[in-house]
Amino acid sequence: MKELIQHVDYVQWQAKKKTKLAGELKDDQKKGRMEECLFARFATEVEDEGHEKEVAKKAVADLIKISDQLKTKNVVFYPYVHLLYGAKPSKPRTALEIQNLVKDGLEKKGLKVKLSPFGWYKEFEMKCKGHPLSEWSRIIRAGGEPGLEKEGAEEQAVSEAVKKEELLKSKFYILEPTGKRHEIKIENGKIKGYNFEKYPKLEKMCLYELAKNRTVDKQPPHIELMKKLEIADYEPGSDPGNLRFYPNGRLIKGLLEDYTTREVVDYGGMEVEAPIMYDYEHPVLKKYLNRFPARQYIVKTPNKECFLRFSACFGQFLMAHDATISYKNMPLKIYEMTRYSFRTEKRGELAGLRRLRAFTMPDVHALCTDVKQASEELLVRFNLAEKVLKGYGFDKKDDLEFAMRWVKEFEDEHPEVIKDLAKKWGRPMLVEVWDKRFFYFVMKYEINFVDALDKAATLTTDQIDVENGDTYDLNYIGEDGKEHRPVILHMSPGGAIERAIYALLEKAYMDQQKGKKGILPLWLSPTQVRVCAVSDSHNKACLKIAEELEKANIRVDIDDRGESVGKKISGSEKEWVPYTLVIGDKELKAKKIPVRVRSSGKVVDMSLADLVAEIQKKCEGMVFKKLSLPRELSRRPKFTGN
């Protein structure tokens, strides 16, 4: 039996037309509605015949587990044969028997259950809540475990690295910049072995890493903010973990992408573009798949079975394989901003912009002559990472935490790399040490953000890869005129672009909890200045001001709606607009205009030239894009209901 289960505000239905399987219904039996419930659509298969009681029992156990987790006692059990996607359905009597057994089983456990009419064509309407645990898919089999999640099973593959990662054993330490280390362990939900009194966020990151629980059991605050600010939202017409971005979100994404690309190209990265899908049976790629801890989407093409890329490695390494490379070209830096990379993350781990299944990843590799050159280049790239994250709007001391992971043998042979990175970070950090190497890398570092729910998310990472030179048959010509294998660095300077937005929104939320105003960095604010007309007669003057600001590469809009000044100011506040101007007769006569500055909460008298100078100074060195929304608010659509 297959099920699609959704946590909904409500679901309602009406039977429209009978099939030959339908029984007679009175008019009042054709309609139904239930609020605050699990909407469980099911379809029984031929394999369920003869196992009705066992399948129903497992379905009951699974639905009870989900209802307990979501704190709801209402269930709508709804026959929906379309879930089978070409599989052979069971006989109607099997579906009816399972339906009734599930209803009886749930009611015996105290749940309220409604069944929709069997054998009728029905129209239905529902509103899914859209939180990270609001959608579940199941395949329940006789002989299997109750509620076994098989979501996307036919279209994903799990690498050997994912399976082995869960079995790896390692030791964790706190490493101080001086080189002193303290072994830490988790006991009764607390970290033992180090005094975190001065480093509470580091403690939270350590607890998250050692617990190894990635499940999201509470909606992260940034999800409400991303909707409220019309940045992004869930896309019900796609697979979970694939979001849609509204004009504000696309603008912010584009700015982050352009800034990151500029910095990587300045560093020496050669920008390329590669396909998003690759042959699953390609001998080299398949070997790499099983060395990378990620789950893949599988796509069947007319010619072969392919997988969607989860990074830019495939395209860049295949290009390098076909290139003629000299030691004089090293380190050879190849870069792509992948739109998109794909990973079939577990359903319970998906969380708004934090963890997605389709994401934009800036990926820059460096082919180095040996581990020594790779170690030196790692430190250069660390400076790049710090610059990028600072540009994004993160404060190293207040917002970020550091972790390093390595194989013991690497530290024995190259202790200077670890010492240099520890000194560069300058604060205590988390360290994980493996006795043996399983992955393709021998060492990596991560710069992490700890969010409002005390969960850590990696932004920057860089890895020393000693294996893929062999895997991809990569060569360079050395000073001796012979072919040699490169050592490869894998880096994302600021992490996935979507994750950077998540972290900025979570940071803003945590600032709000401290009594500050929620705000994005000025260069990323979709509208930087809003000009509010006191009345319609002032719209032309507002337009003139807006045009002057636009000449200075400032994103500005005009609130020309027929609302009161108070509502216009309130609207500007809700949208986190950094600077708000109210223009009426008095302001037009004055030499300076009262400017509401969101970051300080103050109203400051400024000339237009002063305002331009302040904004340009704060945005100096950053990239600029024009606002893609209509300049006048009266001409704008509303993308969300917030």
Steps between C-alpha positions, in 0.01 A plus 500: 500500500618850420410808702544873467441664839474877549446711810227743395302792637195344339386263226153486345355285223186436300407186307407590143459191285469127567724228362381140472658436841301768679221447745196724528534815709255745643565867425639569848742207462657641185667789681758500776744729677753470780727765648846477661562144388712247317381466141607143417448397138557131437505251214511124544697274266465143385780404745266595787242235412489233770693723741227752580521470879879529514515797262220677687666438836825653380321795345319563830826487697665741258212749498488498880873570512463796264190633679687489832793685349280771349260517797184439300225246566305541175551287188337494159564167322447558130522242216723635222600243240711759312782441750583175323649664189442199275538227766224241511221589744343244730147374468244746641411273791862514624497880495164511680609249763826685573315832510254374759767320705711817516198704607412251777862478616546877523169552679593238759807713575287809556539670162210656312480359146300594192487294181426655163259312267655197332458457125389857424669771297548779749616857511700596806668805645762512772755738649832340591683663790833499320729448802797259473300201631175577319541245218580131520495218245490133582514155347363243745554133428413179675825385659653852504530739788196709590506835331821431311577820315578441135448854384656532157648151526472420131675824404789524744816310584697486823877496470720261692647809670161587650462148636853486638486855640249383759741226611815710520652545842697806594618709794399858563710773657500869571817645351628834630705739281801415718480137389362366828216255453228357724317179418124543526209256518125523523346368823134532593448761233792719612856548379764393750871578490516876444375818668290683241408791728658757265393319183130410518452478122796266467337278762177496301686405184684221681179365646341499154798326340549236766128418524493444121128569489409703191122468536305826516225472761411869516458757225810721474415871536646592160217315322240748617735787415577374149126496430423829674774680306391329176842342451407134452233242571430130469403386152208254532531411132850357546686252716548618861827686539458687170398857582370785289659843522300818457654817348647607836656157550631480145660842546670401827615172348634676193695753709659224709581299187658796320700608805631149563590449136685832490705408806582152371601632157720761672658213692578335166205267449425421134123498461350208305158344452423128494193272460275431796459127425747219445501134401435292812691205354805702396779297669693802631195692616342200669816444700494864614131475589578230749771710662287810554252516792190610308178350367433540131199564281478245218365611162411264216579651160414346158856368486615417851453535874651820634542672835465870575824654620539583868806722442711641216768230543384282210508765231819666619695175538389370160616828346835474681540144377486619139724804556877525460632627834852598599647545846530868396117519499474380859309563715242474219175657621169403337170653608127462437195649667277193471135571434414247627660227706266223615498275804210285618524601863279309742150643533528579871825689439356748250462845651418803288817657360728314738492156344359451153501243225581752227744777585744747345858408588810707423762230448868581442760226468876540492725237346831506691832327439511330840369516856756768589373736229140409584561585866646839409212572262251398768617794711465742205147376442422535870561875457260494204237329715533757778463784249195347335321430828575850627362639174184294544446674834636256760719600792773242560494535878126528561347287223738221400660188646781284364556127464781288356492130418794285399642150482758439774770415245459843336569679829807286559641596159378862471448649848588850377175528299288442809711737710482777238122472462449495876704821532311663212166425664623631834234340722425151634356267236351155460725224367405151383775243444454173308739208549463392135409674176179401332408810301705637212636780720753482782415834657235769481389806690153653538377845599160459663202709598293409809135594458213591731418130558862427598566305181830544317517547125821499297555808288861478380690175452831401339637146467836342411420220253771238443292250306320654202817565303510122462124454470469745211841422348612862541858585409735794475846519347759559772839671483648161417287475184301207643132464587397539862171483692370824653367548852162679483342761724119514511359830623173685532604850615173594670296185471178452305345836411165399647668400826668841520155663478371262769785600731445873439130464581569294813759758608241775452244302700745453788571875492126562530491276807758734653281804433671609179335560163507213253693611194702365210839642399435822308649376174265197512182688597267477198370853561766722654292820509124543501349837416148542642267764357284682755230531231454439128607857430850414624554197273684702234741640757558146634572382147759773457675399824491133400659575163783690668567208732489251213771697318722424799434124471260488794194276496201718576124464481204731549199437723237672288206302639197677637589414859565717803858605575492283811413188297769579247765530771372182662521319165857615454585369848343161428706468183824592681571799274823661631412863420151650481418854381162667541447779245239771546482879464715559806775263385506648149566847639775389740866459401523174690255209511414299815630147430384205707806277547394146582833382643502769771126559531564874478374775269793699361482820295708447186545658162457273202875523436574395859268201468665392175846535654404294806352217295791494254749487786319209668476312169852579385671205336180297463312414180179669387186390318192698410166431665295279269164578661291797381626818664151609609344283771153547348618298198642207696339158544490333840679165485420371849207533736710650780 
